[in-house]
Amino acid sequence: MLRNFLINLLCVIIKCYKLGLSSLYGPRCRFLPTCSDYAEEAVKIHGPLRGIALTMSRLIRCNVLAKQRVDPVPRKKT
């Protein structure tokens, strides 16, 4: 129950970022999917804690020195 609430809350925050700040500055992400899409997918697949950790790792790698490339969210291990 709390997990689902946190996932939904984080997704709303990410969507607000996409509609607000991201739309003002235009596309700047060096990866596909974009960092905000990656964050949303990571949280949905891996949950709030692991999703945030994956997103932070991705944001650290996303800079002007990085080459453009496809970097999908890792699939959940079963």
Jmol script that loads the backbone (N, CA, C; Angstrom):
load data "model"
ATOM      1  N   MET A   1       0.826  -1.183   0.000  1.00  0.00           N
ATOM      2  CA  MET A   1       0.000   0.000   0.000  1.00  0.00           C
ATOM      3  C   MET A   1       0.876   1.254   0.000  1.00  0.00           C
ATOM      4  N   LEU A   2       1.819   1.348   0.943  1.00  0.00           N
ATOM      5  CA  LEU A   2       2.726   2.492   0.999  1.00  0.00           C
ATOM      6  C   LEU A   2       3.619   2.523  -0.239  1.00  0.00           C
ATOM      7  N   ARG A   3       4.052   1.340  -0.675  1.00  0.00           N
ATOM      8  CA  ARG A   3       4.904   1.241  -1.868  1.00  0.00           C
ATOM      9  C   ARG A   3       4.190   1.831  -3.076  1.00  0.00           C
ATOM     10  N   ASN A   4       2.929   1.449  -3.276  1.00  0.00           N
ATOM     11  CA  ASN A   4       2.162   1.967  -4.414  1.00  0.00           C
ATOM     12  C   ASN A   4       1.958   3.475  -4.309  1.00  0.00           C
ATOM     13  N   PHE A   5       1.716   3.957  -3.094  1.00  0.00           N
ATOM     14  CA  PHE A   5       1.554   5.396  -2.892  1.00  0.00           C
ATOM     15  C   PHE A   5       2.832   6.137  -3.284  1.00  0.00           C
ATOM     16  N   LEU A   6       3.988   5.627  -2.841  1.00  0.00           N
ATOM     17  CA  LEU A   6       5.261   6.273  -3.162  1.00  0.00           C
ATOM     18  C   LEU A   6       5.556   6.230  -4.659  1.00  0.00           C
ATOM     19  N   ILE A   7       5.252   5.098  -5.292  1.00  0.00           N
ATOM     20  CA  ILE A   7       5.450   4.986  -6.740  1.00  0.00           C
ATOM     21  C   ILE A   7       4.599   6.024  -7.461  1.00  0.00           C
ATOM     22  N   ASN A   8       3.327   6.114  -7.088  1.00  0.00           N
ATOM     23  CA  ASN A   8       2.431   7.088  -7.730  1.00  0.00           C
ATOM     24  C   ASN A   8       2.875   8.521  -7.463  1.00  0.00           C
ATOM     25  N   LEU A   9       3.306   8.806  -6.239  1.00  0.00           N
ATOM     26  CA  LEU A   9       3.768  10.147  -5.894  1.00  0.00           C
ATOM     27  C   LEU A   9       4.999  10.530  -6.722  1.00  0.00           C
ATOM     28  N   LEU A  10       5.957   9.617  -6.817  1.00  0.00           N
ATOM     29  CA  LEU A  10       7.153   9.891  -7.611  1.00  0.00           C
ATOM     30  C   LEU A  10       6.812  10.090  -9.085  1.00  0.00           C
ATOM     31  N   CYS A  11       5.885   9.304  -9.605  1.00  0.00           N
ATOM     32  CA  CYS A  11       5.476   9.454 -11.007  1.00  0.00           C
ATOM     33  C   CYS A  11       4.809  10.806 -11.250  1.00  0.00           C
ATOM     34  N   VAL A  12       4.017  11.271 -10.296  1.00  0.00           N
ATOM     35  CA  VAL A  12       3.389  12.598 -10.419  1.00  0.00           C
ATOM     36  C   VAL A  12       4.465  13.686 -10.403  1.00  0.00           C
ATOM     37  N   ILE A  13       5.448  13.557  -9.529  1.00  0.00           N
ATOM     38  CA  ILE A  13       6.541  14.537  -9.462  1.00  0.00           C
ATOM     39  C   ILE A  13       7.310  14.563 -10.782  1.00  0.00           C
ATOM     40  N   ILE A  14       7.585  13.389 -11.338  1.00  0.00           N
ATOM     41  CA  ILE A  14       8.308  13.307 -12.613  1.00  0.00           C
ATOM     42  C   ILE A  14       7.484  13.937 -13.734  1.00  0.00           C
ATOM     43  N   LYS A  15       6.187  13.658 -13.760  1.00  0.00           N
ATOM     44  CA  LYS A  15       5.317  14.246 -14.793  1.00  0.00           C
ATOM     45  C   LYS A  15       5.263  15.769 -14.665  1.00  0.00           C
ATOM     46  N   CYS A  16       5.232  16.279 -13.440  1.00  0.00           N
ATOM     47  CA  CYS A  16       5.251  17.736 -13.225  1.00  0.00           C
ATOM     48  C   CYS A  16       6.563  18.325 -13.743  1.00  0.00           C
ATOM     49  N   TYR A  17       7.664  17.626 -13.498  1.00  0.00           N
ATOM     50  CA  TYR A  17       8.958  18.074 -14.021  1.00  0.00           C
ATOM     51  C   TYR A  17       8.928  18.123 -15.546  1.00  0.00           C
ATOM     52  N   LYS A  18       8.396  17.057 -16.157  1.00  0.00           N
ATOM     53  CA  LYS A  18       8.334  17.006 -17.624  1.00  0.00           C
ATOM     54  C   LYS A  18       7.512  18.161 -18.190  1.00  0.00           C
ATOM     55  N   LEU A  19       6.361  18.423 -17.580  1.00  0.00           N
ATOM     56  CA  LEU A  19       5.476  19.483 -18.071  1.00  0.00           C
ATOM     57  C   LEU A  19       6.000  20.874 -17.737  1.00  0.00           C
ATOM     58  N   GLY A  20       6.718  21.007 -16.640  1.00  0.00           N
ATOM     59  CA  GLY A  20       7.188  22.313 -16.187  1.00  0.00           C
ATOM     60  C   GLY A  20       8.586  22.635 -16.670  1.00  0.00           C
ATOM     61  N   LEU A  21       9.568  22.227 -15.897  1.00  0.00           N
ATOM     62  CA  LEU A  21      10.960  22.585 -16.177  1.00  0.00           C
ATOM     63  C   LEU A  21      11.480  22.034 -17.496  1.00  0.00           C
ATOM     64  N   SER A  22      11.233  20.780 -17.747  1.00  0.00           N
ATOM     65  CA  SER A  22      11.766  20.150 -18.950  1.00  0.00           C
ATOM     66  C   SER A  22      11.240  20.813 -20.219  1.00  0.00           C
ATOM     67  N   SER A  23       9.973  21.189 -20.225  1.00  0.00           N
ATOM     68  CA  SER A  23       9.402  21.812 -21.423  1.00  0.00           C
ATOM     69  C   SER A  23       9.961  23.221 -21.640  1.00  0.00           C
ATOM     70  N   LEU A  24      10.415  23.884 -20.583  1.00  0.00           N
ATOM     71  CA  LEU A  24      11.005  25.223 -20.717  1.00  0.00           C
ATOM     72  C   LEU A  24      12.395  25.183 -21.340  1.00  0.00           C
ATOM     73  N   TYR A  25      13.180  24.175 -20.977  1.00  0.00           N
ATOM     74  CA  TYR A  25      14.567  24.097 -21.420  1.00  0.00           C
ATOM     75  C   TYR A  25      14.775  23.251 -22.668  1.00  0.00           C
ATOM     76  N   GLY A  26      13.794  22.486 -23.048  1.00  0.00           N
ATOM     77  CA  GLY A  26      13.918  21.648 -24.233  1.00  0.00           C
ATOM     78  C   GLY A  26      14.722  20.392 -23.958  1.00  0.00           C
ATOM     79  N   PRO A  27      14.800  19.515 -24.956  1.00  0.00           N
ATOM     80  CA  PRO A  27      15.504  18.240 -24.767  1.00  0.00           C
ATOM     81  C   PRO A  27      17.017  18.442 -24.654  1.00  0.00           C
ATOM     82  N   ARG A  28      17.586  17.908 -23.605  1.00  0.00           N
ATOM     83  CA  ARG A  28      19.032  18.012 -23.392  1.00  0.00           C
ATOM     84  C   ARG A  28      19.658  16.670 -23.027  1.00  0.00           C
ATOM     85  N   CYS A  29      18.839  15.675 -22.841  1.00  0.00           N
ATOM     86  CA  CYS A  29      19.337  14.375 -22.395  1.00  0.00           C
ATOM     87  C   CYS A  29      20.146  13.714 -23.503  1.00  0.00           C
ATOM     88  N   ARG A  30      21.229  13.057 -23.122  1.00  0.00           N
ATOM     89  CA  ARG A  30      22.122  12.391 -24.070  1.00  0.00           C
ATOM     90  C   ARG A  30      21.718  10.933 -24.310  1.00  0.00           C
ATOM     91  N   PHE A  31      20.721  10.470 -23.586  1.00  0.00           N
ATOM     92  CA  PHE A  31      20.347   9.065 -23.655  1.00  0.00           C
ATOM     93  C   PHE A  31      18.925   8.882 -24.157  1.00  0.00           C
ATOM     94  N   LEU A  32      18.642   7.689 -24.612  1.00  0.00           N
ATOM     95  CA  LEU A  32      17.284   7.250 -24.913  1.00  0.00           C
ATOM     96  C   LEU A  32      17.021   6.036 -24.046  1.00  0.00           C
ATOM     97  N   PRO A  33      15.944   5.965 -23.321  1.00  0.00           N
ATOM     98  CA  PRO A  33      14.928   6.990 -23.122  1.00  0.00           C
ATOM     99  C   PRO A  33      15.514   8.179 -22.365  1.00  0.00           C
ATOM    100  N   THR A  34      14.811   9.313 -22.393  1.00  0.00           N
ATOM    101  CA  THR A  34      15.289  10.487 -21.666  1.00  0.00           C
ATOM    102  C   THR A  34      15.388  10.156 -20.182  1.00  0.00           C
ATOM    103  N   CYS A  35      16.122  10.960 -19.455  1.00  0.00           N
ATOM    104  CA  CYS A  35      16.322  10.691 -18.026  1.00  0.00           C
ATOM    105  C   CYS A  35      15.009  10.691 -17.249  1.00  0.00           C
ATOM    106  N   SER A  36      14.086  11.575 -17.615  1.00  0.00           N
ATOM    107  CA  SER A  36      12.804  11.598 -16.895  1.00  0.00           C
ATOM    108  C   SER A  36      11.965  10.365 -17.229  1.00  0.00           C
ATOM    109  N   ASP A  37      11.989   9.926 -18.488  1.00  0.00           N
ATOM    110  CA  ASP A  37      11.283   8.689 -18.847  1.00  0.00           C
ATOM    111  C   ASP A  37      11.931   7.492 -18.151  1.00  0.00           C
ATOM    112  N   TYR A  38      13.258   7.496 -18.103  1.00  0.00           N
ATOM    113  CA  TYR A  38      14.005   6.444 -17.420  1.00  0.00           C
ATOM    114  C   TYR A  38      13.610   6.388 -15.941  1.00  0.00           C
ATOM    115  N   ALA A  39      13.546   7.550 -15.300  1.00  0.00           N
ATOM    116  CA  ALA A  39      13.200   7.614 -13.876  1.00  0.00           C
ATOM    117  C   ALA A  39      11.818   7.035 -13.624  1.00  0.00           C
ATOM    118  N   GLU A  40      10.861   7.427 -14.453  1.00  0.00           N
ATOM    119  CA  GLU A  40       9.492   6.937 -14.279  1.00  0.00           C
ATOM    120  C   GLU A  40       9.428   5.419 -14.454  1.00  0.00           C
ATOM    121  N   GLU A  41      10.091   4.923 -15.478  1.00  0.00           N
ATOM    122  CA  GLU A  41      10.087   3.476 -15.729  1.00  0.00           C
ATOM    123  C   GLU A  41      10.823   2.723 -14.619  1.00  0.00           C
ATOM    124  N   ALA A  42      11.944   3.254 -14.152  1.00  0.00           N
ATOM    125  CA  ALA A  42      12.719   2.598 -13.091  1.00  0.00           C
ATOM    126  C   ALA A  42      11.909   2.483 -11.805  1.00  0.00           C
ATOM    127  N   VAL A  43      11.191   3.542 -11.461  1.00  0.00           N
ATOM    128  CA  VAL A  43      10.370   3.525 -10.247  1.00  0.00           C
ATOM    129  C   VAL A  43       9.234   2.516 -10.392  1.00  0.00           C
ATOM    130  N   LYS A  44       8.614   2.456 -11.563  1.00  0.00           N
ATOM    131  CA  LYS A  44       7.506   1.517 -11.775  1.00  0.00           C
ATOM    132  C   LYS A  44       7.984   0.067 -11.752  1.00  0.00           C
ATOM    133  N   ILE A  45       9.148  -0.203 -12.321  1.00  0.00           N
ATOM    134  CA  ILE A  45       9.648  -1.578 -12.399  1.00  0.00           C
ATOM    135  C   ILE A  45      10.277  -2.029 -11.083  1.00  0.00           C
ATOM    136  N   HIS A  46      11.128  -1.189 -10.496  1.00  0.00           N
ATOM    137  CA  HIS A  46      11.941  -1.600  -9.350  1.00  0.00           C
ATOM    138  C   HIS A  46      11.464  -1.069  -8.004  1.00  0.00           C
ATOM    139  N   GLY A  47      10.447  -0.208  -8.010  1.00  0.00           N
ATOM    140  CA  GLY A  47       9.972   0.364  -6.752  1.00  0.00           C
ATOM    141  C   GLY A  47      10.713   1.646  -6.422  1.00  0.00           C
ATOM    142  N   PRO A  48      10.267   2.326  -5.357  1.00  0.00           N
ATOM    143  CA  PRO A  48      10.807   3.651  -5.051  1.00  0.00           C
ATOM    144  C   PRO A  48      12.304   3.682  -4.723  1.00  0.00           C
ATOM    145  N   LEU A  49      12.785   2.816  -3.872  1.00  0.00           N
ATOM    146  CA  LEU A  49      14.184   2.896  -3.437  1.00  0.00           C
ATOM    147  C   LEU A  49      15.166   2.549  -4.549  1.00  0.00           C
ATOM    148  N   ARG A  50      15.002   1.388  -5.132  1.00  0.00           N
ATOM    149  CA  ARG A  50      15.905   0.981  -6.226  1.00  0.00           C
ATOM    150  C   ARG A  50      15.716   1.889  -7.434  1.00  0.00           C
ATOM    151  N   GLY A  51      14.480   2.300  -7.701  1.00  0.00           N
ATOM    152  CA  GLY A  51      14.205   3.197  -8.821  1.00  0.00           C
ATOM    153  C   GLY A  51      14.924   4.522  -8.676  1.00  0.00           C
ATOM    154  N   ILE A  52      14.913   5.084  -7.471  1.00  0.00           N
ATOM    155  CA  ILE A  52      15.627   6.341  -7.220  1.00  0.00           C
ATOM    156  C   ILE A  52      17.135   6.132  -7.356  1.00  0.00           C
ATOM    157  N   ALA A  53      17.645   5.014  -6.849  1.00  0.00           N
ATOM    158  CA  ALA A  53      19.080   4.727  -6.954  1.00  0.00           C
ATOM    159  C   ALA A  53      19.500   4.608  -8.420  1.00  0.00           C
ATOM    160  N   LEU A  54      18.719   3.894  -9.224  1.00  0.00           N
ATOM    161  CA  LEU A  54      19.022   3.771 -10.651  1.00  0.00           C
ATOM    162  C   LEU A  54      18.963   5.130 -11.344  1.00  0.00           C
ATOM    163  N   THR A  55      17.981   5.933 -10.975  1.00  0.00           N
ATOM    164  CA  THR A  55      17.831   7.260 -11.570  1.00  0.00           C
ATOM    165  C   THR A  55      19.016   8.152 -11.217  1.00  0.00           C
ATOM    166  N   MET A  56      19.448   8.131  -9.973  1.00  0.00           N
ATOM    167  CA  MET A  56      20.597   8.948  -9.567  1.00  0.00           C
ATOM    168  C   MET A  56      21.852   8.529 -10.329  1.00  0.00           C
ATOM    169  N   SER A  57      22.046   7.235 -10.489  1.00  0.00           N
ATOM    170  CA  SER A  57      23.182   6.731 -11.256  1.00  0.00           C
ATOM    171  C   SER A  57      23.117   7.231 -12.697  1.00  0.00           C
ATOM    172  N   ARG A  58      21.933   7.194 -13.265  1.00  0.00           N
ATOM    173  CA  ARG A  58      21.736   7.666 -14.642  1.00  0.00           C
ATOM    174  C   ARG A  58      22.018   9.160 -14.753  1.00  0.00           C
ATOM    175  N   LEU A  59      21.519   9.958 -13.811  1.00  0.00           N
ATOM    176  CA  LEU A  59      21.722  11.408 -13.851  1.00  0.00           C
ATOM    177  C   LEU A  59      23.201  11.774 -13.737  1.00  0.00           C
ATOM    178  N   ILE A  60      23.945  11.007 -12.970  1.00  0.00           N
ATOM    179  CA  ILE A  60      25.389  11.244 -12.851  1.00  0.00           C
ATOM    180  C   ILE A  60      26.079  10.987 -14.189  1.00  0.00           C
ATOM    181  N   ARG A  61      25.626   9.970 -14.918  1.00  0.00           N
ATOM    182  CA  ARG A  61      26.230   9.637 -16.213  1.00  0.00           C
ATOM    183  C   ARG A  61      25.799  10.573 -17.336  1.00  0.00           C
ATOM    184  N   CYS A  62      24.705  11.286 -17.162  1.00  0.00           N
ATOM    185  CA  CYS A  62      24.160  12.143 -18.217  1.00  0.00           C
ATOM    186  C   CYS A  62      24.791  13.533 -18.126  1.00  0.00           C
ATOM    187  N   ASN A  63      25.767  13.780 -18.971  1.00  0.00           N
ATOM    188  CA  ASN A  63      26.433  15.084 -18.998  1.00  0.00           C
ATOM    189  C   ASN A  63      26.917  15.371 -20.414  1.00  0.00           C
ATOM    190  N   VAL A  64      27.456  16.544 -20.623  1.00  0.00           N
ATOM    191  CA  VAL A  64      27.856  16.949 -21.976  1.00  0.00           C
ATOM    192  C   VAL A  64      28.995  16.107 -22.533  1.00  0.00           C
ATOM    193  N   LEU A  65      29.739  15.425 -21.691  1.00  0.00           N
ATOM    194  CA  LEU A  65      30.839  14.585 -22.158  1.00  0.00           C
ATOM    195  C   LEU A  65      30.383  13.185 -22.563  1.00  0.00           C
ATOM    196  N   ALA A  66      29.175  12.815 -22.184  1.00  0.00           N
ATOM    197  CA  ALA A  66      28.657  11.477 -22.490  1.00  0.00           C
ATOM    198  C   ALA A  66      28.264  11.387 -23.963  1.00  0.00           C
ATOM    199  N   LYS A  67      28.494  10.226 -24.548  1.00  0.00           N
ATOM    200  CA  LYS A  67      28.057   9.983 -25.921  1.00  0.00           C
ATOM    201  C   LYS A  67      26.570   9.676 -25.916  1.00  0.00           C
ATOM    202  N   GLN A  68      25.894  10.068 -26.988  1.00  0.00           N
ATOM    203  CA  GLN A  68      24.477   9.732 -27.099  1.00  0.00           C
ATOM    204  C   GLN A  68      24.358   8.234 -27.317  1.00  0.00           C
ATOM    205  N   ARG A  69      23.443   7.620 -26.570  1.00  0.00           N
ATOM    206  CA  ARG A  69      23.249   6.178 -26.724  1.00  0.00           C
ATOM    207  C   ARG A  69      21.941   5.750 -26.081  1.00  0.00           C
ATOM    208  N   VAL A  70      21.577   4.527 -26.381  1.00  0.00           N
ATOM    209  CA  VAL A  70      20.388   3.924 -25.779  1.00  0.00           C
ATOM    210  C   VAL A  70      20.821   3.284 -24.464  1.00  0.00           C
ATOM    211  N   ASP A  71      20.112   3.599 -23.397  1.00  0.00           N
ATOM    212  CA  ASP A  71      20.430   3.091 -22.061  1.00  0.00           C
ATOM    213  C   ASP A  71      19.125   2.739 -21.351  1.00  0.00           C
ATOM    214  N   PRO A  72      18.573   1.551 -21.632  1.00  0.00           N
ATOM    215  CA  PRO A  72      17.279   1.192 -21.037  1.00  0.00           C
ATOM    216  C   PRO A  72      17.392   0.861 -19.549  1.00  0.00           C
ATOM    217  N   VAL A  73      16.263   0.895 -18.887  1.00  0.00           N
ATOM    218  CA  VAL A  73      16.185   0.496 -17.476  1.00  0.00           C
ATOM    219  C   VAL A  73      16.449  -1.005 -17.404  1.00  0.00           C
ATOM    220  N   PRO A  74      17.343  -1.446 -16.501  1.00  0.00           N
ATOM    221  CA  PRO A  74      17.565  -2.890 -16.379  1.00  0.00           C
ATOM    222  C   PRO A  74      16.286  -3.597 -15.925  1.00  0.00           C
ATOM    223  N   ARG A  75      16.065  -4.760 -16.458  1.00  0.00           N
ATOM    224  CA  ARG A  75      14.882  -5.544 -16.089  1.00  0.00           C
ATOM    225  C   ARG A  75      15.057  -6.106 -14.695  1.00  0.00           C
ATOM    226  N   LYS A  76      13.946  -6.307 -14.031  1.00  0.00           N
ATOM    227  CA  LYS A  76      13.945  -6.847 -12.672  1.00  0.00           C
ATOM    228  C   LYS A  76      14.345  -8.316 -12.724  1.00  0.00           C
ATOM    229  N   LYS A  77      15.286  -8.682 -11.880  1.00  0.00           N
ATOM    230  CA  LYS A  77      15.724 -10.078 -11.821  1.00  0.00           C
ATOM    231  C   LYS A  77      14.698 -10.890 -11.061  1.00  0.00           C
ATOM    232  N   THR A  78      14.406 -12.074 -11.572  1.00  0.00           N
ATOM    233  CA  THR A  78      13.407 -12.931 -10.918  1.00  0.00           C
ATOM    234  C   THR A  78      14.057 -14.029 -10.135  1.00  0.00           C
TER     235      THR A  78
END
end "model"
wireframe off; spacefill off
backbone 0.3
color backbone group
